[in-house]
Amino acid sequence: MIPNKHLDEMTLLLYVERQLDRERAQEVSLHTQTCTSCLTLLRALDRESRLLTRAMLEQDEPLPARLTEFRLAVKRSMQWIWGLVFGLAVLGVYTLYASYIEPWEKQLEQAGFGSTNLLSLLVFQGAFWKGWQSMFTLFEVLALAVLAGSAAFAFRRYIRRGSALAMVFASLGLLLATTPAASASEFRKGESVSVAKGENIIGDVFITGDHVRVDGTVDGDVFAFGQQLDVAGHVTGDVFCFAQGTRITGQVDGNIRAFTNNITISGDIGRNVLSFNTMLNLDASGKIGHSLTVFGQTVTLDGKIGRDVLAFFDQATLSGNIGGSLQGKGKSLTISPTAEIDGKAELEGPKPATVSPEARLASPLQFTKHQPRSDRERGVGYYIWRLIWSAAFVLLGLVIYGLFPRFAVETVEAGEHYGAAFGLGVLVTFGLFIAALIACFTIVGLLLGISTLFLWTVGLFSSFIVVGTIVGQWLLGRTSEYWPLVARMALGVLLVRIVTSIPFIGFWAALAVVLWGMGAISLAVYRRLQPVVAPNIPSVPTAPLGNPLPPNTTVGGM
């Protein structure tokens, strides 16, 4: 061994691990007895080796006794909290069903929809779905491609073998081979498009143009998109019209689904009419076989309706015959002497209807005065429900903080950046909702759209939790501990609920809370998805240029 020469790290590490031969180990031992630098490095390597060995052999990190007792106490206390959360959830679902869903189901049943499931009616039997179901187009190809790609990505670990991959492609081929044959559909477009008189179309027809006219016979459904639509022929199926002005003078055996500015019905409709419009006119010669459901500004009913009428209007005039009941909600209703209602008649609005004495009604018109009620007129029940909902928000926040404590803290921190949170909240609150609705009308995005709407709804409720926590920290100061943070959240949520209950400003306060909270949640999610680079990483130490490292010396050694 050369005197006054330091040992390198590798040699000392092999000595610590007892990997050197006897002669070399004796030399290292003698050298470290006389060299202070090498002895210091040897002791450091020995301590590091012992710590690494102990860490590798340690299976479970010991938990202090006080933390164990605290965890058991929290676990016992969470049992009744979860039970209370479940009970409030059941109560809220029942109240929502009894107060909103069940009355709407009865109204839709009276409007002629029967016992058909509403979601199935709007989605699977609506204009968009029926149009795409009747043909095999690029949308279905894209749907299959997206589904196949998603399946391949989800099971990419299991399809590496040739046999599994062959099975996947065989299944896709079988799916394509067993696709049912599509019914015939016809597409027509232009500035002025018509189905000529005497022409017979078997199947659905899609018509797009400024002026659309149907004088012939369509043995199927008619989907019309245009500025003006005239149906003077015979349609055996349904008519879906998206037009500025629509006039039905012919015969439609099915239903009318109209989204128009104004619609006039002078012909014979076999089943139901659903109309969203500014003005609806049912002429004296017009006839609706089943029910009428209308959402419009001006409604004039001079013809005959076989069953019930459900109307939401600003001004309505009734001069014809209604074979069922009348349920209206609007500002002004006039019932002329020639009117006839065979069933029950109800009106809800700011003033009673003008009923002619000559009008033939099966029972007197029942009027319910509708006017905005102040908080003083709402009674004790209103404040009890407000208190129950406030407690539900607090329990929701407790659940969120218990399941996602770190993400909840990050969301609150993101909400303190007020400008970014509000700006992003406006974009996400409205943009995400519109995107989810658009996705619901596509074959591929139906499940994605419904899931997005569900997450969007959860975000709306969670926004009160986020803003409530920020308000609580304003009042009681910042903290990172769990239970003090939950206490601040509960106090802030109660204050936010009180502010949003104030007349006139409550709506705008709630809107601000939603935009603020949704923006904070979106900002926290965005930051979570961004790659994080550790700051202030020290550089690798190097020796001075004039003093090179000795041979067989690792970086950082002596």
LUMDREN-923952 format. One record per residue (C-alpha): x, z, y. Coordinates in nm, 3 decimals. Layout:
SITE,X,Z,Y .
...
END
This chain:
SITE,0.000,0.000,0.000 .
SITE,0.126,-0.090,0.342 .
SITE,0.159,0.223,0.558 .
SITE,-0.043,0.255,0.884 .
SITE,-0.286,-0.014,0.769 .
SITE,-0.658,0.070,0.768 .
SITE,-0.874,0.006,0.466 .
SITE,-1.165,-0.236,0.490 .
SITE,-1.528,-0.143,0.430 .
SITE,-1.554,-0.322,0.098 .
SITE,-1.268,-0.127,-0.051 .
SITE,-1.410,0.204,0.069 .
SITE,-1.759,0.111,-0.054 .
SITE,-1.623,0.025,-0.400 .
SITE,-1.442,0.360,-0.395 .
SITE,-1.767,0.542,-0.311 .
SITE,-1.950,0.358,-0.589 .
SITE,-1.664,0.435,-0.835 .
SITE,-1.594,0.068,-0.894 .
SITE,-1.214,0.073,-0.835 .
SITE,-0.956,0.112,-1.107 .
SITE,-0.769,0.442,-1.137 .
SITE,-0.448,0.330,-0.964 .
SITE,-0.627,0.172,-0.670 .
SITE,-0.861,0.473,-0.636 .
SITE,-0.560,0.706,-0.612 .
SITE,-0.411,0.493,-0.335 .
SITE,-0.737,0.506,-0.140 .
SITE,-0.760,0.883,-0.185 .
SITE,-0.403,0.937,-0.061 .
SITE,-0.459,0.708,0.237 .
SITE,-0.778,0.880,0.352 .
SITE,-0.596,1.215,0.347 .
SITE,-0.361,1.092,0.617 .
SITE,-0.582,0.842,0.811 .
SITE,-0.859,0.995,1.020 .
SITE,-1.034,0.660,1.095 .
SITE,-1.059,0.561,0.731 .
SITE,-1.178,0.910,0.634 .
SITE,-1.458,0.894,0.895 .
SITE,-1.568,0.552,0.770 .
SITE,-1.555,0.673,0.410 .
SITE,-1.779,0.969,0.484 .
SITE,-2.027,0.746,0.668 .
SITE,-2.045,0.502,0.376 .
SITE,-2.087,0.787,0.130 .
SITE,-2.375,0.935,0.334 .
SITE,-2.540,0.596,0.365 .
SITE,-2.510,0.535,-0.009 .
SITE,-2.670,0.869,-0.089 .
SITE,-2.961,0.807,0.149 .
SITE,-3.027,0.462,0.004 .
SITE,-3.017,0.598,-0.349 .
SITE,-3.260,0.876,-0.263 .
SITE,-3.497,0.633,-0.087 .
SITE,-3.502,0.402,-0.387 .
SITE,-3.580,0.686,-0.626 .
SITE,-3.852,0.839,-0.403 .
SITE,-4.200,0.723,-0.517 .
SITE,-4.446,0.910,-0.294 .
SITE,-4.369,1.038,0.049 .
SITE,-4.462,1.409,0.062 .
SITE,-4.751,1.490,0.295 .
SITE,-4.733,1.815,0.489 .
SITE,-4.984,2.078,0.383 .
SITE,-5.151,2.094,0.726 .
SITE,-5.215,1.718,0.721 .
SITE,-5.357,1.743,0.370 .
SITE,-5.604,2.012,0.477 .
SITE,-5.702,1.809,0.785 .
SITE,-5.765,1.499,0.573 .
SITE,-5.991,1.692,0.334 .
SITE,-6.185,1.843,0.624 .
SITE,-6.238,1.501,0.781 .
SITE,-6.346,1.358,0.446 .
SITE,-6.608,1.630,0.402 .
SITE,-6.738,1.589,0.757 .
SITE,-6.765,1.210,0.723 .
SITE,-7.018,1.240,0.439 .
SITE,-7.308,1.344,0.660 .
SITE,-7.198,1.101,0.932 .
SITE,-7.219,0.806,0.692 .
SITE,-7.559,0.927,0.575 .
SITE,-7.682,0.948,0.934 .
SITE,-7.546,0.600,1.007 .
SITE,-7.728,0.457,0.705 .
SITE,-8.051,0.631,0.803 .
SITE,-8.037,0.500,1.159 .
SITE,-7.958,0.152,1.029 .
SITE,-8.264,0.157,0.803 .
SITE,-8.479,0.285,1.090 .
SITE,-8.348,0.014,1.323 .
SITE,-8.411,-0.264,1.071 .
SITE,-8.763,-0.141,1.005 .
SITE,-8.838,-0.114,1.377 .
SITE,-8.702,-0.463,1.440 .
SITE,-8.914,-0.605,1.160 .
SITE,-9.231,-0.416,1.255 .
SITE,-9.201,-0.482,1.629 .
SITE,-9.081,-0.842,1.640 .
SITE,-9.050,-1.027,1.310 .
SITE,-9.385,-0.935,1.151 .
SITE,-9.596,-1.022,1.461 .
SITE,-9.418,-1.356,1.491 .
SITE,-9.480,-1.428,1.124 .
SITE,-9.851,-1.366,1.173 .
SITE,-9.860,-1.590,1.478 .
SITE,-9.678,-1.869,1.296 .
SITE,-9.914,-1.833,1.002 .
SITE,-10.207,-1.864,1.238 .
SITE,-10.040,-2.171,1.391 .
SITE,-10.058,-2.351,1.057 .
SITE,-9.717,-2.286,0.911 .
SITE,-9.868,-2.089,0.624 .
SITE,-9.633,-1.888,0.410 .
SITE,-9.342,-2.129,0.450 .
SITE,-9.015,-1.954,0.513 .
SITE,-8.923,-1.996,0.880 .
SITE,-8.551,-2.053,0.819 .
SITE,-8.627,-2.313,0.553 .
SITE,-8.877,-2.480,0.784 .
SITE,-8.642,-2.503,1.082 .
SITE,-8.321,-2.588,0.898 .
SITE,-8.391,-2.752,0.565 .
SITE,-8.710,-2.932,0.669 .
SITE,-8.620,-3.001,1.032 .
SITE,-8.545,-3.330,1.193 .
SITE,-8.169,-3.311,1.155 .
SITE,-8.165,-3.205,0.790 .
SITE,-8.435,-3.449,0.680 .
SITE,-8.255,-3.734,0.850 .
SITE,-7.923,-3.662,0.682 .
SITE,-8.080,-3.584,0.346 .
SITE,-8.235,-3.928,0.327 .
SITE,-7.903,-4.114,0.333 .
SITE,-7.548,-4.091,0.205 .
SITE,-7.336,-4.127,0.517 .
SITE,-7.001,-4.029,0.652 .
SITE,-7.125,-3.674,0.712 .
SITE,-7.171,-3.615,0.339 .
SITE,-6.830,-3.765,0.264 .
SITE,-6.675,-3.530,0.517 .
SITE,-6.872,-3.241,0.367 .
SITE,-6.735,-3.308,0.020 .
SITE,-6.384,-3.356,0.159 .
SITE,-6.396,-3.026,0.348 .
SITE,-6.532,-2.839,0.048 .
SITE,-6.268,-2.992,-0.180 .
SITE,-5.992,-2.911,0.067 .
SITE,-6.112,-2.555,0.110 .
SITE,-6.128,-2.505,-0.267 .
SITE,-5.780,-2.652,-0.312 .
SITE,-5.641,-2.424,-0.040 .
SITE,-5.814,-2.114,-0.179 .
SITE,-5.696,-2.177,-0.535 .
SITE,-5.362,-2.338,-0.455 .
SITE,-5.177,-2.082,-0.665 .
SITE,-5.376,-2.175,-0.974 .
SITE,-5.375,-2.554,-0.953 .
SITE,-5.000,-2.606,-0.967 .
SITE,-5.020,-2.696,-1.332 .
SITE,-5.116,-3.048,-1.424 .
SITE,-5.406,-2.946,-1.648 .
SITE,-5.571,-2.734,-1.377 .
SITE,-5.526,-3.009,-1.119 .
SITE,-5.677,-3.264,-1.356 .
SITE,-5.977,-3.035,-1.412 .
SITE,-6.033,-3.006,-1.037 .
SITE,-6.033,-3.383,-0.985 .
SITE,-6.257,-3.431,-1.291 .
SITE,-6.506,-3.183,-1.146 .
SITE,-6.506,-3.362,-0.810 .
SITE,-6.559,-3.695,-0.986 .
SITE,-6.850,-3.552,-1.181 .
SITE,-6.999,-3.413,-0.859 .
SITE,-6.976,-3.754,-0.694 .
SITE,-7.117,-3.925,-1.001 .
SITE,-7.419,-3.695,-1.021 .
SITE,-7.510,-3.728,-0.651 .
SITE,-7.879,-3.819,-0.638 .
SITE,-7.971,-4.158,-0.509 .
SITE,-8.076,-4.160,-0.147 .
SITE,-8.406,-4.290,-0.031 .
SITE,-8.417,-4.598,0.190 .
SITE,-8.398,-4.546,0.564 .
SITE,-8.407,-4.793,0.849 .
SITE,-8.227,-4.769,1.182 .
SITE,-8.330,-4.955,1.494 .
SITE,-8.184,-4.930,1.840 .
SITE,-8.190,-5.120,2.164 .
SITE,-8.333,-5.115,2.513 .
SITE,-8.683,-5.192,2.388 .
SITE,-8.749,-5.130,2.018 .
SITE,-9.079,-5.166,1.835 .
SITE,-9.239,-5.177,1.493 .
SITE,-9.460,-5.482,1.528 .
SITE,-9.827,-5.485,1.440 .
SITE,-9.876,-5.581,1.076 .
SITE,-9.523,-5.475,0.984 .
SITE,-9.496,-5.226,0.697 .
SITE,-9.187,-5.003,0.663 .
SITE,-9.145,-4.805,0.341 .
SITE,-8.923,-4.503,0.407 .
SITE,-8.808,-4.314,0.712 .
SITE,-8.725,-4.496,1.033 .
SITE,-8.485,-4.385,1.307 .
SITE,-8.550,-4.550,1.643 .
SITE,-8.337,-4.515,1.955 .
SITE,-8.412,-4.691,2.282 .
SITE,-8.549,-4.665,2.633 .
SITE,-8.893,-4.790,2.529 .
SITE,-9.001,-4.725,2.170 .
SITE,-9.333,-4.849,2.032 .
SITE,-9.480,-4.822,1.683 .
SITE,-9.771,-5.061,1.625 .
SITE,-9.728,-5.121,1.253 .
SITE,-9.733,-4.894,0.947 .
SITE,-9.452,-4.655,0.853 .
SITE,-9.478,-4.507,0.504 .
SITE,-9.247,-4.216,0.585 .
SITE,-9.126,-4.017,0.883 .
SITE,-9.052,-4.148,1.231 .
SITE,-8.759,-4.009,1.429 .
SITE,-8.772,-4.140,1.784 .
SITE,-8.518,-4.082,2.062 .
SITE,-8.596,-4.252,2.389 .
SITE,-8.742,-4.243,2.735 .
SITE,-9.092,-4.357,2.646 .
SITE,-9.258,-4.342,2.301 .
SITE,-9.594,-4.500,2.206 .
SITE,-9.736,-4.458,1.858 .
SITE,-10.034,-4.688,1.820 .
SITE,-9.997,-4.767,1.449 .
SITE,-10.016,-4.564,1.130 .
SITE,-9.751,-4.312,1.021 .
SITE,-9.802,-4.150,0.682 .
SITE,-9.536,-3.884,0.736 .
SITE,-9.427,-3.677,1.034 .
SITE,-9.328,-3.786,1.384 .
SITE,-9.027,-3.623,1.546 .
SITE,-9.002,-3.732,1.907 .
SITE,-8.736,-3.654,2.165 .
SITE,-8.855,-3.845,2.470 .
SITE,-8.946,-3.807,2.834 .
SITE,-9.298,-3.935,2.780 .
SITE,-9.493,-3.964,2.453 .
SITE,-9.837,-4.111,2.385 .
SITE,-10.005,-4.095,2.043 .
SITE,-10.302,-4.331,2.016 .
SITE,-10.276,-4.419,1.647 .
SITE,-10.298,-4.221,1.327 .
SITE,-10.038,-3.974,1.201 .
SITE,-10.111,-3.823,0.860 .
SITE,-9.842,-3.557,0.887 .
SITE,-9.718,-3.334,1.168 .
SITE,-9.604,-3.392,1.524 .
SITE,-9.285,-3.220,1.639 .
SITE,-9.242,-3.307,2.007 .
SITE,-8.966,-3.215,2.250 .
SITE,-9.083,-3.405,2.556 .
SITE,-9.155,-3.384,2.925 .
SITE,-9.517,-3.488,2.878 .
SITE,-9.723,-3.583,2.574 .
SITE,-10.071,-3.730,2.548 .
SITE,-10.263,-3.731,2.219 .
SITE,-10.557,-3.971,2.193 .
SITE,-10.532,-4.049,1.823 .
SITE,-10.583,-3.868,1.497 .
SITE,-10.323,-3.614,1.376 .
SITE,-10.370,-3.511,1.014 .
SITE,-10.188,-3.180,1.015 .
SITE,-10.017,-2.966,1.282 .
SITE,-9.869,-3.021,1.627 .
SITE,-9.568,-2.829,1.759 .
SITE,-9.479,-2.920,2.116 .
SITE,-9.219,-2.805,2.368 .
SITE,-9.306,-2.982,2.691 .
SITE,-9.400,-2.960,3.057 .
SITE,-9.744,-3.117,3.019 .
SITE,-9.966,-3.163,2.711 .
SITE,-10.295,-3.354,2.719 .
SITE,-10.529,-3.370,2.421 .
SITE,-10.783,-3.633,2.522 .
SITE,-11.150,-3.617,2.426 .
SITE,-11.088,-3.879,2.157 .
SITE,-10.787,-3.693,2.020 .
SITE,-10.807,-3.489,1.705 .
SITE,-10.567,-3.242,1.540 .
SITE,-10.653,-3.167,1.178 .
SITE,-10.486,-2.828,1.150 .
SITE,-10.323,-2.611,1.416 .
SITE,-10.163,-2.651,1.758 .
SITE,-9.860,-2.459,1.881 .
SITE,-9.755,-2.543,2.234 .
SITE,-9.494,-2.412,2.476 .
SITE,-9.564,-2.581,2.808 .
SITE,-9.636,-2.551,3.174 .
SITE,-9.969,-2.737,3.191 .
SITE,-10.195,-2.764,2.884 .
SITE,-10.523,-2.958,2.878 .
SITE,-10.731,-2.951,2.560 .
SITE,-11.033,-3.186,2.566 .
SITE,-11.030,-3.297,2.202 .
SITE,-11.093,-3.133,1.868 .
SITE,-10.857,-2.894,1.688 .
SITE,-10.936,-2.806,1.328 .
SITE,-10.776,-2.464,1.312 .
SITE,-10.595,-2.215,1.536 .
SITE,-10.425,-2.258,1.873 .
SITE,-10.117,-2.064,1.979 .
SITE,-10.029,-2.147,2.340 .
SITE,-9.773,-2.027,2.592 .
SITE,-9.844,-2.183,2.929 .
SITE,-9.851,-2.152,3.304 .
SITE,-10.191,-2.318,3.346 .
SITE,-10.433,-2.424,3.072 .
SITE,-10.776,-2.586,3.062 .
SITE,-11.000,-2.587,2.754 .
SITE,-11.289,-2.832,2.729 .
SITE,-11.285,-2.928,2.362 .
SITE,-11.349,-2.768,2.027 .
SITE,-11.124,-2.519,1.845 .
SITE,-11.217,-2.464,1.481 .
SITE,-11.015,-2.142,1.450 .
SITE,-10.891,-1.876,1.688 .
SITE,-10.726,-1.901,2.028 .
SITE,-10.427,-1.689,2.117 .
SITE,-10.286,-1.763,2.458 .
SITE,-10.033,-1.615,2.692 .
SITE,-10.010,-1.747,3.045 .
SITE,-10.096,-1.715,3.410 .
SITE,-10.419,-1.911,3.433 .
SITE,-10.681,-2.016,3.173 .
SITE,-11.001,-2.205,3.243 .
SITE,-11.270,-2.251,2.977 .
SITE,-11.519,-2.522,3.078 .
SITE,-11.887,-2.548,2.980 .
SITE,-11.817,-2.799,2.699 .
SITE,-11.562,-2.573,2.529 .
SITE,-11.626,-2.427,2.186 .
SITE,-11.419,-2.167,1.997 .
SITE,-11.527,-2.082,1.644 .
SITE,-11.287,-1.792,1.596 .
SITE,-11.141,-1.502,1.790 .
SITE,-11.017,-1.568,2.146 .
SITE,-10.738,-1.363,2.308 .
SITE,-10.552,-1.399,2.636 .
SITE,-10.256,-1.208,2.772 .
SITE,-10.163,-1.263,3.133 .
SITE,-10.168,-1.131,3.487 .
SITE,-10.536,-1.220,3.551 .
SITE,-10.850,-1.280,3.342 .
SITE,-10.958,-1.626,3.235 .
SITE,-11.229,-1.824,3.407 .
SITE,-11.499,-1.866,3.141 .
SITE,-11.808,-2.077,3.196 .
SITE,-12.137,-1.920,3.084 .
SITE,-12.226,-2.240,2.899 .
SITE,-11.909,-2.222,2.685 .
SITE,-11.979,-2.142,2.319 .
SITE,-11.752,-1.864,2.199 .
SITE,-11.782,-1.690,1.862 .
SITE,-11.683,-1.363,2.027 .
SITE,-11.611,-1.254,2.385 .
SITE,-11.268,-1.337,2.514 .
SITE,-11.034,-1.038,2.482 .
SITE,-10.808,-1.007,2.784 .
SITE,-10.487,-0.803,2.797 .
SITE,-10.336,-0.763,3.138 .
SITE,-9.965,-0.820,3.136 .
SITE,-9.742,-0.697,3.415 .
SITE,-9.388,-0.562,3.437 .
SITE,-9.383,-0.191,3.379 .
SITE,-9.153,0.046,3.559 .
SITE,-8.957,0.315,3.383 .
SITE,-9.210,0.579,3.492 .
SITE,-9.488,0.393,3.310 .
SITE,-9.300,0.347,2.989 .
SITE,-9.367,0.695,2.863 .
SITE,-9.167,0.938,2.654 .
SITE,-9.137,0.699,2.359 .
SITE,-8.926,0.458,2.560 .
SITE,-8.667,0.723,2.644 .
SITE,-8.667,0.852,2.287 .
SITE,-8.581,0.505,2.161 .
SITE,-8.315,0.468,2.430 .
SITE,-8.163,0.794,2.309 .
SITE,-8.176,0.679,1.945 .
SITE,-8.008,0.350,2.034 .
SITE,-7.740,0.536,2.232 .
SITE,-7.669,0.757,1.930 .
SITE,-7.652,0.442,1.714 .
SITE,-7.391,0.294,1.950 .
SITE,-7.185,0.612,1.929 .
SITE,-7.202,0.610,1.549 .
SITE,-7.107,0.243,1.545 .
SITE,-6.804,0.325,1.756 .
SITE,-6.714,0.610,1.520 .
SITE,-6.727,0.368,1.226 .
SITE,-6.518,0.107,1.406 .
SITE,-6.255,0.362,1.508 .
SITE,-6.246,0.496,1.155 .
SITE,-6.204,0.155,0.988 .
SITE,-5.987,-0.023,1.247 .
SITE,-5.813,0.246,1.455 .
SITE,-5.516,0.039,1.563 .
SITE,-5.717,-0.270,1.648 .
SITE,-5.966,-0.058,1.844 .
SITE,-5.685,0.086,2.056 .
SITE,-5.544,-0.263,2.115 .
SITE,-5.888,-0.385,2.223 .
SITE,-5.923,-0.104,2.475 .
SITE,-5.576,-0.182,2.612 .
SITE,-5.671,-0.548,2.642 .
SITE,-5.988,-0.454,2.828 .
SITE,-5.781,-0.287,3.098 .
SITE,-5.665,-0.634,3.204 .
SITE,-5.988,-0.689,3.392 .
SITE,-5.940,-1.044,3.517 .
SITE,-5.829,-1.188,3.185 .
SITE,-6.100,-0.998,2.996 .
SITE,-6.384,-1.115,3.222 .
SITE,-6.265,-1.476,3.231 .
SITE,-6.220,-1.497,2.856 .
SITE,-6.550,-1.313,2.805 .
SITE,-6.747,-1.577,2.996 .
SITE,-6.589,-1.851,2.785 .
SITE,-6.631,-1.679,2.448 .
SITE,-6.978,-1.526,2.501 .
SITE,-7.145,-1.854,2.588 .
SITE,-6.910,-2.105,2.425 .
SITE,-6.901,-1.936,2.085 .
SITE,-7.279,-1.906,2.076 .
SITE,-7.329,-2.275,2.161 .
SITE,-7.064,-2.382,1.909 .
SITE,-7.229,-2.173,1.636 .
SITE,-7.569,-2.329,1.707 .
SITE,-7.419,-2.677,1.690 .
SITE,-7.249,-2.590,1.361 .
SITE,-7.581,-2.471,1.217 .
SITE,-7.722,-2.823,1.253 .
SITE,-7.450,-2.980,1.039 .
SITE,-7.426,-2.992,0.663 .
SITE,-7.069,-2.862,0.651 .
SITE,-7.101,-2.598,0.920 .
SITE,-7.429,-2.431,0.827 .
SITE,-7.265,-2.134,0.655 .
SITE,-6.990,-2.123,0.917 .
SITE,-7.245,-2.130,1.198 .
SITE,-7.455,-1.848,1.053 .
SITE,-7.143,-1.638,0.991 .
SITE,-7.024,-1.703,1.346 .
SITE,-7.361,-1.598,1.487 .
SITE,-7.340,-1.277,1.285 .
SITE,-6.990,-1.200,1.416 .
SITE,-7.103,-1.293,1.767 .
SITE,-7.387,-1.041,1.741 .
SITE,-7.151,-0.771,1.615 .
SITE,-6.924,-0.849,1.911 .
SITE,-7.213,-0.802,2.154 .
SITE,-7.282,-0.452,2.024 .
SITE,-6.911,-0.370,1.999 .
SITE,-6.859,-0.466,2.364 .
SITE,-7.048,-0.150,2.465 .
SITE,-6.805,0.053,2.252 .
SITE,-6.502,-0.103,2.420 .
SITE,-6.630,-0.061,2.775 .
SITE,-6.752,0.289,2.698 .
SITE,-6.405,0.390,2.579 .
SITE,-6.247,0.250,2.897 .
SITE,-6.495,0.442,3.112 .
SITE,-6.429,0.760,2.913 .
SITE,-6.055,0.723,2.968 .
SITE,-6.115,0.678,3.341 .
SITE,-6.289,1.015,3.350 .
SITE,-6.086,1.222,3.100 .
SITE,-5.750,1.044,3.099 .
SITE,-5.569,0.828,2.846 .
SITE,-5.495,0.949,2.495 .
SITE,-5.386,0.802,2.163 .
SITE,-5.517,1.076,1.932 .
SITE,-5.818,0.994,1.715 .
SITE,-6.079,1.261,1.792 .
SITE,-6.005,1.289,2.167 .
SITE,-6.038,0.909,2.186 .
SITE,-6.370,0.922,1.998 .
SITE,-6.495,1.188,2.241 .
SITE,-6.406,0.965,2.536 .
SITE,-6.582,0.675,2.367 .
SITE,-6.901,0.877,2.314 .
SITE,-6.908,0.997,2.675 .
SITE,-6.843,0.648,2.809 .
SITE,-7.108,0.484,2.589 .
SITE,-7.373,0.732,2.707 .
SITE,-7.285,0.663,3.070 .
SITE,-7.293,0.287,3.014 .
SITE,-7.634,0.312,2.846 .
SITE,-7.767,0.513,3.140 .
SITE,-7.643,0.256,3.391 .
SITE,-7.791,-0.035,3.193 .
SITE,-8.131,0.143,3.193 .
SITE,-8.161,0.147,3.572 .
SITE,-8.433,-0.093,3.697 .
SITE,-8.327,-0.415,3.870 .
SITE,-7.954,-0.365,3.815 .
SITE,-7.967,-0.274,3.446 .
SITE,-7.973,-0.636,3.327 .
SITE,-7.676,-0.737,3.540 .
SITE,-7.484,-0.425,3.437 .
SITE,-7.548,-0.505,3.070 .
SITE,-7.434,-0.865,3.124 .
SITE,-7.113,-0.744,3.288 .
SITE,-7.052,-0.502,3.000 .
SITE,-7.103,-0.778,2.742 .
SITE,-6.871,-1.023,2.921 .
SITE,-6.606,-0.754,2.971 .
SITE,-6.622,-0.627,2.614 .
SITE,-6.633,-0.970,2.450 .
SITE,-6.333,-1.078,2.656 .
SITE,-6.138,-0.768,2.555 .
SITE,-6.213,-0.825,2.186 .
SITE,-6.116,-1.192,2.210 .
SITE,-5.795,-1.108,2.393 .
SITE,-5.700,-0.850,2.130 .
SITE,-5.768,-1.098,1.849 .
SITE,-5.561,-1.362,2.028 .
SITE,-5.267,-1.124,2.064 .
SITE,-5.295,-1.026,1.699 .
SITE,-5.264,-1.390,1.594 .
SITE,-4.958,-1.455,1.809 .
SITE,-4.610,-1.413,1.653 .
SITE,-4.428,-1.107,1.789 .
SITE,-4.058,-1.117,1.864 .
SITE,-3.884,-0.780,1.872 .
SITE,-3.735,-0.724,2.220 .
SITE,-3.380,-0.604,2.297 .
SITE,-3.224,-0.703,1.965 .
SITE,-2.856,-0.599,1.984 .
SITE,-2.602,-0.870,1.921 .
SITE,-2.359,-0.855,1.630 .
SITE,-2.045,-0.667,1.741 .
SITE,-1.731,-0.877,1.749 .
SITE,-1.370,-0.783,1.796 .
SITE,-1.175,-0.878,2.111 .
SITE,-1.014,-1.218,2.108 .
SITE,-0.665,-1.070,2.130 .
SITE,-0.719,-0.832,1.839 .
SITE,-0.838,-1.024,1.530 .
SITE,-0.992,-0.844,1.236 .
SITE,-0.760,-0.746,0.948 .
SITE,-0.789,-0.942,0.625 .
SITE,-1.077,-0.857,0.384 .
SITE,-1.264,-0.671,0.662 .
SITE,-1.640,-0.710,0.698 .
SITE,-1.815,-0.730,1.035 .
SITE,-1.844,-0.382,1.182 .
SITE,-1.552,-0.240,0.983 .
SITE,-1.232,-0.090,1.112 .
END
